[in-house]
Amino acid sequence: LCFCPDSTSVIREMLRVCRPGGTVLLGELNPDVPWQWWRRLKAAFRKGSFQGASWHRPRDLLTALAASGCQPYWIGRAIFAPPLNIQNRLHWRTATEWVGARLWSWAGAYYAVKGIKMPR
């Protein structure tokens, strides 16, 4: 959704093709963590692939799902490793994910919300 100029119309189209009682899942970049700070800074200087990207907070997407006729649910966050190209980072992935999810639950690089399409 961060690359769509009108995220509301995208969500409405997802719901249009979803059957009543079906699930819509939205995965989005977390705008409040160091992973995205660097991308936002580069975009401000017209560099990188995130120029023109929109940054949605979880509450915004939960509100958009509710406004579009869904029962919204919070799923969670993922990717708690620092955005560094460290050799053997995958070796430490299990530990950083476990610690990050418990101590810094707000700091996951990605988050997901879902909506259940309500019958009309």
C-alpha positions in Angstrom: 0.0 0.0 0.0 2.9 2.4 0.6 3.3 2.7 -3.2 -0.4 3.3 -4.0 -1.5 6.9 -4.2 -5.0 6.0 -2.9 -4.8 3.2 -0.3 -8.5 3.6 0.5 -9.6 2.6 -3.0 -7.1 -0.3 -3.0 -8.6 -1.6 0.2 -12.2 -1.2 -1.2 -11.2 -3.1 -4.3 -9.7 -5.9 -2.2 -13.0 -6.1 -0.3 -15.1 -6.0 -3.5 -13.5 -9.2 -4.7 -13.6 -10.9 -1.2 -16.5 -13.0 -0.4 -18.6 -12.2 2.8 -16.8 -13.7 5.8 -13.5 -13.8 3.8 -10.3 -12.4 5.1 -8.2 -9.4 3.8 -4.6 -9.3 5.0 -2.5 -6.1 4.8 1.2 -6.2 5.4 2.9 -2.8 5.7 6.2 -1.3 6.5 6.4 0.2 10.0 7.1 3.9 9.6 8.4 4.4 13.2 11.5 2.3 13.1 15.1 2.8 12.0 14.5 0.5 9.0 12.3 3.2 7.5 14.0 6.3 8.8 16.9 5.7 6.3 14.4 5.1 3.4 12.5 8.2 4.3 15.6 10.3 4.5 16.8 9.1 1.1 13.4 9.7 -0.4 13.5 13.3 0.9 16.6 13.8 -1.3 15.0 12.1 -4.3 17.1 9.0 -4.0 16.1 5.4 -3.6 12.9 3.5 -4.5 10.8 5.0 -1.7 10.2 8.4 -3.3 6.6 9.2 -3.1 5.8 6.4 -0.7 3.1 6.8 1.9 3.7 5.6 5.4 0.7 4.1 7.2 0.5 3.4 10.9 -1.4 0.4 12.1 -4.2 2.4 13.6 -4.8 4.1 10.2 -5.1 0.8 8.4 -7.4 -0.6 11.2 -9.6 2.5 10.8 -9.6 2.1 7.0 -10.6 -1.5 7.2 -13.5 -0.7 9.6 -14.6 2.2 7.4 -14.7 -0.2 4.4 -17.0 -2.6 6.1 -14.6 -5.0 7.8 -14.1 -6.3 11.3 -10.4 -5.3 11.8 -7.9 -7.3 13.7 -4.4 -6.6 14.8 -1.9 -9.4 13.8 1.5 -8.3 14.9 5.0 -7.2 13.9 8.0 -9.0 12.5 11.7 -8.5 11.6 13.4 -7.2 14.7 17.0 -7.5 13.5 18.8 -4.2 12.8 18.8 -3.1 9.1 22.5 -3.8 8.7 24.4 -6.0 6.3 26.1 -8.0 9.0 27.7 -11.3 8.0 26.0 -14.2 9.7 23.0 -12.1 10.6 20.7 -15.1 9.9 22.6 -17.1 12.6 21.3 -14.6 15.2 17.9 -14.2 13.7 16.1 -16.5 16.2 17.5 -14.6 19.2 16.9 -11.1 17.8 13.3 -12.0 16.9 12.6 -13.5 20.3 14.1 -10.6 22.2 12.7 -7.9 19.9 9.2 -9.3 20.0 9.2 -9.2 23.8 11.2 -6.1 24.7 10.6 -3.8 21.7 7.3 -5.0 20.3 6.8 -1.6 18.6 10.1 -1.9 16.7 9.3 -4.6 14.1 10.1 -3.5 10.6 6.8 -4.9 9.2 3.3 -5.3 10.7 0.2 -7.0 9.6 -3.5 -6.3 10.1 -6.5 -8.2 8.8 -10.1 -7.6 8.2 -13.0 -10.0 8.0 -15.5 -8.8 5.4 -18.9 -8.4 7.1 -22.0 -9.6 5.3 -24.2 -6.7 4.1 
